[in-house]
Every structure is written in structure tokens, then in C-alpha cells.
Amino acid sequence: MTNKELLQYKNVCFCIRKYKEELKQLEIKISGASAANLTGMPRSGKTISTVESSVLRKETLEERISKLQQTKESIERFVSSIEDPLVRLWAEGRYIEGLSWIEVSHKYGKGVADNTIAQALLRYIKSCSV
């Protein structure tokens, strides 16, 4: 796991939330269109293509959510696997909570300077990826 990959955690979580919101709206749209088709009233080709495109979009979103969820879990596993409790706390602050180095230092640093925390954590990550 690299620093760049770890820094994607917040973006991954954001995308998962947005895709789930869109998925929920699509499911409402699909069920509404399906219910409208059960009335026995004549259907236009446009309704069918709208439903079909919604179903295709739904499948695409489900695939994206699944991949993003795997990335999220991979980052969480990496951070939770850090044996040193202080380094793990710094990693949780930086990557999971999305804090800046200064914020990590103030919240979890115990008087350790932000650049020292950054160097220590980046050195740890580099040692894991070698």
C-alpha cells in the first residue's frame, strides 16, 4: 500500500456514498416505471428504453460500488494491521479521518512535531511496500 493509495480513502468513501444515493434514485425510478407498465395501458418505446438504460446504469453503479468497497476495506485492513499503536493512530488520523499532518500532530502527536510524524509514517509505509 502506498501513501497515494492511502490518501484516496476519503474520496473512495465519498464516491461510495454518491453512487449509493444515485442507485437508490434509480431503483425508485425503475420500480415506478415497472409499476406503470403493470397497469395494462399502452407503453411507448421510450419508457422501455428509459427503464433499460436505468437498469444498465444500475448494474454499472453496483460494479463501481463493489470495487470501491474493496479498495476501502483494503485501506482499512492495512491501517488496522499496523502493530505500533502510535503509528496506527497517526495513520488513522491522516488517512481514515483525512486530517492534515498538523491536525494529526495536535490531536495525536503527544508533543511530536507534524513533520516528524509525517516522516515516521511515510517511512513505515515505504518499509511495508518494499
N, C-alpha and C positions, 0 to 999 in steps of 0.2 A: 504494500500500500504506500502510495506517495503522498506528499504534502498536498499536491494539486488535487488528487483524488479525494483526500480527506476534506479539503475545503469545499467540495461540491455538496456536502451533506445538506446544508440549508437550502440550496437550490433544488436538490432532489426532493426534499420534503415539500417544498413549495409546489413543484410540478405535480407531485402525487396528489396534493390537495386540490389543485386546479383541475386535473384530469378527472378526479373523482366527482367534483362538482359538475363538470360537463357531462360525465357519464350518467349522473343522476338525472340531469335535464333530458338527456337523450332517451333514457328509459321511460320517462314520463311521456315524451313525445311519441315514442314507439307504441307504448301501451294505449295512448289516446288515439293514434291513427289506427291501431288494430281494432280497438273498440268501435270506432266509426265504421270500420269495414264489416262489422258483425250485424249492422242494422238491416242489411238487405237492400240498402239503397245502392243505386248505380255508383261505380267508382270511376274516377278518372285515372289515366295512366300516370299523371303527375303525383298522385298520392302514393302509388306503389313505388315509384322511383324515389320519392322522398323517404319512405319507410326503408327501402333497400339501402339508400345512401346512409341513413341513420344507423342501420344495423352494421354496415361496413365500418362506419366511424366508431361505433361502439366496440367492435372487435379490435380495431386499431388502438383505441384507448386502453382496453383491457390488457393488451400486449405491452404497451408502454408502461402502464402502472406496474405490471408484473416485473419487468426489467428494472424499473426504478426502485421497486421494493427490495429486489435482490441487492442492488447497489447500496441502499440504505442499511440493510441488515449486515452486509459485509463490512461497512464502515463501523457500525455499532459493535460487531464482533471484534474487530481489530482494536478499537479503543478499550473495550472491556477486557481484552486479553493482556493489556499492559500490566505487568506484575508490580512495578513500583507504584504505590498508591498516590504519591505526589505527582509523578509524571502522568499517571492516568487521570488525575483530577485536572491537570493543566490541559491535557488532550480533550477531555470532556468540555471544558470551558471554551477552548479555542474552536474545536470542530463541531461538537454537538450543539453547544449553546450559541456558537457564532460570535464569540467575544473577540475584541481586538487583543493584541498582546498586552497592552497597558491595562485593559479591563481584567484580563486573566491575572496579571500581576497584583492588581488591587484586591481582587476577590479571593484568589487562592495562593498568592505568592509568598505569604509569610515573610515579607520583607525582602524577597528576592526581586531583583530588577527585571523589568519586562524583557530586555534583550538577553539576559541570562536564561530566562525561561524559554524564550524562543530558540536560542541556540541549543539548549539541552533537549528540547522536544524534537527539533529538526534533526539533531544528531541521532536521537533514538530511532526516529522513523527511518532515517538513512541506514542505520545498522540493521533494521529489520528487512529492508528490501535488497540487501546485498546477498 
